[in-house]
Amino acid sequence: MAFPVDPLHLSVQARQTYRKIIHVDMDAFYASVEQLDDPSLRGKPLAVGGGSKGGVVSAASYEARKFGVRSAMSGFLARKRCPELIFVKPRFDRYKELSQKIRAIFYEYTDLVEPLALDEAYLDVTKNKKGNPSASLIATEIRERIYKELGLRASAGISINKFLAKVASDINKPNGQKTINPEEVIAFLEGLDIRKFYGVGKVTAEKMYLLGIFTGKELKTKSVEFLTEHFGKSGAYYYDVVRGIHRSAVKPHRIPKSLGAERTFVDNLSSEVFMMEKLEKIAQEVHRRSQKSKLSGKTVTLKLKYSDYSLHTRSKTLPYFVSDQSVLLETARELLYQEPLENSVRLLGITLSNLNTPKEKEEKESVSVQLKFEF
């Protein structure tokens, strides 16, 4: 029997178990909601957020993406690429409302739901409330229900672990799904462009190119020692996932590693005095979120994005846990004046990390490798 991962890395117990994971990803969620609520926007290039005065695009419709408009792009550049682009202000309360309705559908199938954001989540349907042995059919049913009940399109990826499901969900977007069956895992990964590996960003991909790594096949030839030498702790991750090994379970209650808030400004700020006014409101929001989650932290990080889009952070770790607004603001002030600004600032943020959350136990879940089951 051929296994989808290297047998030497698996225990006998692991070889006899499997999981069925679905990754559901809404298609252009924010933009699609705006087009849903305002029929006059349907079929038109649309950007949520941004604006020609320097704001940043939060989301773009597929009509806008054809012109090269993407999230995190400046409104000025987005307008340059698409002169007919329509900008609308984000309505996060509405997005959250619909996100909760989508999750309610998920929970009808399984309690093992791990939201990643308002528009995506992992579902473990190995054992599900419908008693349906096919994860692919469950994914199809969920997508159909989201469209029928809410009028929104979703894509899905289905496979034996979270990594593969995440990669698969992007293959047939928009409004499609992809199943990677256990016996297909190794061949799929070997032929996959390294840029498609979840967790490999632009900088890492370029570094891999220089090392002669262009697809999973080349990545698989590298030893864990080689990958660790060149990519640090991520090296072991790359070594495992290219072999279909990803032990992270779907966590219905994710423990946050940080709390934060940030603001992007229409007009760039060049004075620390004006920045402190903005930081006061940001610190207030971080305090509100910490109170809501009943968490505090020791490390305060100030985030600055300059007008040239370069991103810089400054951090300070305190000897005690804090969440008080005045302490957050005073620490942010200290970090702001720590060194001269390099340019005018378009974004400010405050993050609280090193939180007083219980440490997550080391994950020891087995890898899905059984071949004979309906996927």
C-alpha positions as CSV (number, residue, x, y, z in Angstrom):
1,M,0.0,0.0,0.0
2,A,1.3,3.4,-0.9
3,F,1.1,6.1,1.7
4,P,0.6,9.9,0.9
5,V,3.5,10.7,3.3
6,D,6.8,9.1,4.0
7,P,6.1,5.9,6.1
8,L,9.2,6.4,8.2
9,H,7.7,9.5,9.7
10,L,4.6,7.7,10.9
11,S,3.7,5.4,13.7
12,V,1.6,2.4,13.1
13,Q,-1.3,4.2,14.8
14,A,-0.9,7.2,12.5
15,R,-1.1,4.9,9.5
16,Q,-4.5,3.7,10.6
17,T,-6.1,7.1,11.2
18,Y,-7.1,10.0,9.1
19,R,-8.9,13.3,9.2
20,K,-11.2,15.0,6.8
21,I,-10.6,18.8,6.8
22,I,-12.5,21.4,4.8
23,H,-11.2,25.0,4.4
24,V,-14.0,27.3,3.4
25,D,-13.0,30.7,1.9
26,M,-15.6,33.3,0.9
27,D,-15.0,34.8,-2.5
28,A,-14.1,38.5,-2.3
29,F,-16.2,38.7,0.9
30,Y,-16.3,42.4,1.7
31,A,-16.8,43.4,-1.9
32,S,-19.3,40.7,-2.5
33,V,-21.4,41.9,0.5
34,E,-21.4,45.4,-0.9
35,Q,-22.6,44.1,-4.2
36,L,-25.2,42.0,-2.5
37,D,-26.6,44.9,-0.6
38,D,-26.4,47.4,-3.5
39,P,-27.4,45.8,-6.8
40,S,-26.2,48.8,-8.7
41,L,-22.6,47.8,-7.8
42,R,-22.9,44.3,-9.3
43,G,-20.7,43.5,-12.2
44,K,-18.6,46.7,-11.6
45,P,-15.0,47.1,-10.4
46,L,-15.3,47.8,-6.7
47,A,-12.8,48.5,-3.9
48,V,-13.8,48.5,-0.2
49,G,-11.7,51.1,1.5
50,G,-9.0,53.0,-0.2
51,G,-9.9,56.2,-2.0
52,S,-7.7,58.3,-4.2
53,K,-6.4,60.4,-1.3
54,G,-4.1,57.7,0.0
55,G,-6.3,55.2,1.8
56,V,-5.6,51.4,1.5
57,V,-7.8,49.0,-0.3
58,S,-9.3,46.4,2.1
59,A,-10.8,44.2,-0.5
60,A,-11.5,44.3,-4.3
61,S,-14.2,42.7,-6.4
62,Y,-13.2,40.2,-9.1
63,E,-14.1,42.8,-11.7
64,A,-11.5,45.1,-10.1
65,R,-8.9,42.3,-9.8
66,K,-8.9,42.0,-13.6
67,F,-7.2,45.4,-13.6
68,G,-4.6,44.4,-11.0
69,V,-6.4,45.9,-8.0
70,R,-5.6,44.0,-4.8
71,S,-6.1,44.4,-1.1
72,A,-3.4,46.4,0.8
73,M,-2.9,48.5,-2.3
74,S,-3.0,52.2,-2.0
75,G,-6.2,53.8,-3.3
76,F,-4.1,56.1,-5.5
77,L,-2.5,53.1,-7.3
78,A,-5.8,51.3,-7.5
79,R,-7.4,54.2,-9.2
80,K,-4.5,54.5,-11.6
81,R,-4.8,50.9,-12.6
82,C,-8.6,51.1,-12.9
83,P,-9.9,54.7,-13.6
84,E,-13.5,53.4,-13.4
85,L,-13.0,51.9,-9.9
86,I,-15.8,52.5,-7.4
87,F,-14.7,53.1,-3.8
88,V,-17.0,52.3,-0.9
89,K,-16.5,52.6,2.8
90,P,-16.1,49.3,4.8
91,R,-19.0,48.3,7.0
92,F,-17.5,45.8,9.4
93,D,-20.6,45.4,11.5
94,R,-22.4,44.1,8.4
95,Y,-19.5,41.8,7.5
96,K,-19.5,40.4,11.0
97,E,-23.3,39.9,10.9
98,L,-23.1,37.8,7.8
99,S,-19.9,36.0,9.0
100,Q,-21.9,34.8,12.1
101,K,-24.6,33.5,9.9
102,I,-22.1,31.6,7.8
103,R,-20.6,30.1,10.9
104,A,-24.0,29.0,12.1
105,I,-24.2,26.9,8.9
106,F,-20.8,25.4,9.7
107,Y,-21.9,24.4,13.2
108,E,-24.8,22.4,11.8
109,Y,-22.2,20.0,10.4
110,T,-19.5,20.0,13.1
111,D,-18.5,21.7,16.3
112,L,-14.9,21.6,15.2
113,V,-14.8,24.9,13.5
114,E,-11.7,27.1,13.6
115,P,-12.3,30.6,12.2
116,L,-9.3,32.3,10.7
117,A,-11.0,35.6,9.9
118,L,-14.6,36.8,9.1
119,D,-14.4,35.2,5.7
120,E,-12.7,31.8,6.2
121,A,-12.6,28.9,8.5
122,Y,-11.4,25.3,8.9
123,L,-13.9,22.5,9.6
124,D,-13.0,19.0,10.8
125,V,-15.8,16.7,9.4
126,T,-14.1,13.4,10.1
127,K,-17.1,12.8,12.4
128,N,-19.9,15.1,11.6
129,K,-23.5,15.8,12.7
130,K,-25.0,14.7,9.4
131,G,-23.3,11.3,9.4
132,N,-22.1,12.0,5.9
133,P,-18.9,10.0,5.1
134,S,-18.0,12.3,2.2
135,A,-16.2,15.6,3.1
136,S,-16.4,16.7,-0.6
137,L,-20.2,16.4,-0.6
138,I,-20.4,18.2,2.7
139,A,-18.3,21.1,1.3
140,T,-20.6,21.2,-1.7
141,E,-23.7,21.3,0.4
142,I,-22.3,24.1,2.7
143,R,-21.4,26.2,-0.3
144,E,-24.8,25.7,-1.8
145,R,-26.5,26.7,1.4
146,I,-24.4,29.8,1.8
147,Y,-25.5,31.0,-1.6
148,K,-29.1,30.0,-1.2
149,E,-29.6,31.4,2.3
150,L,-27.2,34.5,2.1
151,G,-26.6,35.1,-1.6
152,L,-22.8,34.9,-1.3
153,R,-20.3,32.6,-3.1
154,A,-17.7,30.5,-1.4
155,S,-14.8,28.2,-2.4
156,A,-13.5,25.2,-0.5
157,G,-10.6,22.9,-0.3
158,I,-10.8,19.4,1.1
159,S,-8.0,17.1,2.2
160,I,-6.4,15.2,5.0
161,N,-5.0,18.2,6.9
162,K,-5.3,22.0,7.3
163,F,-2.3,22.8,5.1
164,L,-3.6,20.8,2.1
165,A,-7.1,22.1,2.5
166,K,-5.9,25.7,2.6
167,V,-3.9,25.2,-0.6
168,A,-6.7,23.4,-2.3
169,S,-9.3,26.1,-1.6
170,D,-7.5,28.6,-3.8
171,I,-7.2,26.3,-6.8
172,N,-10.7,26.6,-8.3
173,K,-11.6,30.1,-7.0
174,P,-14.0,31.7,-7.3
175,N,-17.1,29.6,-6.6
176,G,-15.4,26.2,-6.8
177,Q,-13.8,23.5,-4.8
178,K,-10.9,21.1,-4.9
179,T,-10.4,17.8,-3.2
180,I,-7.0,16.3,-2.7
181,N,-7.5,12.6,-1.9
182,P,-4.9,10.8,0.2
183,E,-3.5,8.8,-2.7
184,E,-3.0,12.1,-4.6
185,V,-1.1,14.0,-1.9
186,I,2.5,13.3,-2.8
187,A,2.1,13.8,-6.6
188,F,0.1,17.0,-6.0
189,L,2.7,18.5,-3.7
190,E,5.7,17.5,-5.9
191,G,4.1,19.4,-8.8
192,L,3.0,22.4,-6.8
193,D,4.7,25.7,-7.5
194,I,6.6,26.8,-4.4
195,R,4.7,30.1,-4.4
196,K,1.5,28.2,-3.8
197,F,2.7,26.6,-0.6
198,Y,0.8,28.2,2.3
199,G,3.4,29.9,4.5
200,V,5.8,30.7,1.7
201,G,5.7,34.4,1.1
202,K,7.3,36.5,-1.7
203,V,10.6,37.0,0.0
204,T,10.9,33.3,1.0
205,A,10.0,32.2,-2.5
206,E,12.7,34.4,-4.0
207,K,15.2,32.9,-1.6
208,M,14.1,29.4,-2.5
209,Y,14.6,30.2,-6.2
210,L,18.2,31.2,-5.5
211,L,18.6,27.7,-3.9
212,G,17.2,26.0,-6.9
213,I,13.8,25.2,-5.3
214,F,10.9,26.0,-7.7
215,T,8.4,23.2,-7.0
216,G,7.6,20.8,-4.2
217,K,9.7,18.2,-6.0
218,E,12.9,20.3,-5.5
219,L,11.9,21.2,-2.0
220,K,11.5,17.5,-1.1
221,T,15.1,16.8,-2.1
222,K,16.4,19.1,0.7
223,S,17.3,17.7,4.1
224,V,15.7,19.1,7.2
225,E,19.2,20.3,8.2
226,F,19.6,22.2,4.9
227,L,16.2,23.8,5.3
228,T,16.7,24.8,8.9
229,E,20.1,26.3,8.1
230,H,18.5,28.5,5.4
231,F,15.0,29.2,6.8
232,G,15.4,28.8,10.6
233,K,12.5,27.2,12.5
234,S,10.4,27.3,9.3
235,G,12.7,24.8,7.7
236,A,11.2,21.9,9.7
237,Y,7.7,23.1,8.7
238,Y,8.7,23.1,5.0
239,Y,10.3,19.7,5.3
240,D,7.1,18.2,6.8
241,V,4.4,19.8,4.6
242,V,6.0,18.9,1.3
243,R,5.6,15.3,2.6
244,G,2.0,15.8,3.4
245,I,2.7,16.0,7.1
246,H,0.8,18.8,9.1
247,R,-0.2,17.8,12.6
248,S,-2.1,20.9,13.6
249,A,-5.6,20.0,14.6
250,V,-8.7,22.2,14.0
251,K,-9.0,24.3,17.1
252,P,-12.5,25.4,17.9
253,H,-11.3,27.8,20.5
254,R,-8.1,29.5,19.2
255,I,-6.0,31.1,21.9
256,P,-4.9,34.6,20.7
257,K,-1.2,35.4,20.7
258,S,-1.7,39.1,20.5
259,L,-4.3,41.9,20.7
260,G,-4.0,45.0,18.7
261,A,-5.5,47.8,16.7
262,E,-4.3,50.1,13.9
263,R,-5.5,53.0,11.8
264,T,-4.6,54.1,8.2
265,F,-4.9,57.8,7.6
266,V,-6.2,59.6,4.5
267,D,-3.5,62.3,5.0
268,N,0.0,61.3,6.1
269,L,1.1,62.5,9.5
270,S,4.4,64.2,9.9
271,S,4.1,65.5,13.5
272,E,4.4,63.4,16.7
273,V,1.9,65.6,18.3
274,F,-0.8,64.6,15.8
275,M,0.3,61.0,16.0
276,M,-0.3,61.0,19.8
277,E,-3.8,62.1,19.2
278,K,-4.4,59.1,17.0
279,L,-2.5,56.7,19.3
280,E,-4.8,57.7,22.2
281,K,-7.8,56.4,20.3
282,I,-5.9,53.3,19.2
283,A,-4.8,52.6,22.8
284,Q,-8.5,52.9,23.8
285,E,-9.5,50.3,21.3
286,V,-6.7,47.9,22.4
287,H,-7.9,48.3,26.0
288,R,-11.5,47.6,25.0
289,R,-10.4,44.4,23.2
290,S,-8.3,43.3,26.1
291,Q,-11.2,43.8,28.5
292,K,-13.5,41.9,26.3
293,S,-11.2,39.0,26.0
294,K,-10.1,39.3,29.7
295,L,-6.4,39.2,28.6
296,S,-3.4,41.4,29.3
297,G,0.2,41.3,28.1
298,K,3.7,42.3,28.8
299,T,5.0,43.4,25.4
300,V,3.8,46.6,23.7
301,T,4.6,47.1,20.1
302,L,4.2,50.3,18.1
303,K,3.7,49.8,14.4
304,L,4.5,52.5,11.9
305,K,4.0,52.4,8.1
306,Y,5.7,55.3,6.4
307,S,4.5,57.1,3.3
308,D,6.9,55.0,1.2
309,Y,5.0,51.9,2.5
310,S,8.0,50.7,4.5
311,L,6.9,49.0,7.8
312,H,8.7,49.4,11.1
313,T,8.0,48.2,14.6
314,R,9.3,49.2,18.0
315,S,8.7,47.0,21.1
316,K,9.1,47.2,24.8
317,T,8.5,44.3,27.3
318,L,7.4,45.4,30.7
319,P,8.0,43.4,33.9
320,Y,4.3,43.0,34.6
321,F,1.0,42.3,32.6
322,V,-0.8,45.4,31.5
323,S,-4.0,46.3,29.6
324,D,-4.7,49.7,31.1
325,Q,-5.2,52.4,28.4
326,S,-3.0,54.9,30.1
327,V,-0.1,52.5,30.4
328,L,-0.5,51.4,26.7
329,L,-0.5,55.0,25.6
330,E,2.5,56.0,27.7
331,T,4.5,53.0,26.4
332,A,3.5,53.9,22.9
333,R,4.6,57.5,23.4
334,E,8.0,56.3,24.7
335,L,8.4,54.1,21.6
336,L,7.3,56.8,19.3
337,Y,9.9,59.2,20.6
338,Q,12.5,56.4,20.9
339,E,14.2,57.5,17.6
340,P,13.5,60.2,14.9
341,L,10.9,59.4,12.3
342,E,12.3,58.5,8.9
343,N,9.3,59.9,6.9
344,S,5.7,60.9,7.2
345,V,3.4,58.2,8.6
346,R,0.3,56.7,6.9
347,L,-0.5,54.0,9.5
348,L,-0.1,53.6,13.2
349,G,-0.9,50.6,15.4
350,I,-0.5,49.3,18.9
351,T,-0.2,45.5,19.6
352,L,-0.2,43.8,23.0
353,S,1.5,40.4,23.1
354,N,3.2,38.0,25.5
355,L,-0.3,37.5,26.8
356,N,-1.4,35.8,30.0
357,T,-3.0,32.9,28.2
358,P,-2.5,29.3,29.2
359,K,0.2,27.7,27.1
360,E,-1.0,25.5,24.3
361,K,-0.1,21.8,24.8
362,E,2.2,20.3,22.3
363,E,0.2,18.9,19.5
364,K,0.5,15.1,18.9
365,E,-2.4,14.4,16.6
366,S,-1.7,11.7,14.0
367,V,-1.5,12.4,10.3
368,S,-4.3,11.3,8.0
369,V,-3.0,8.5,5.8
370,Q,-5.7,5.9,5.3
371,L,-6.4,5.4,1.6
372,K,-9.6,3.5,1.5
373,F,-12.4,5.9,2.5
374,E,-14.9,8.1,0.7
375,F,-13.5,11.6,0.5
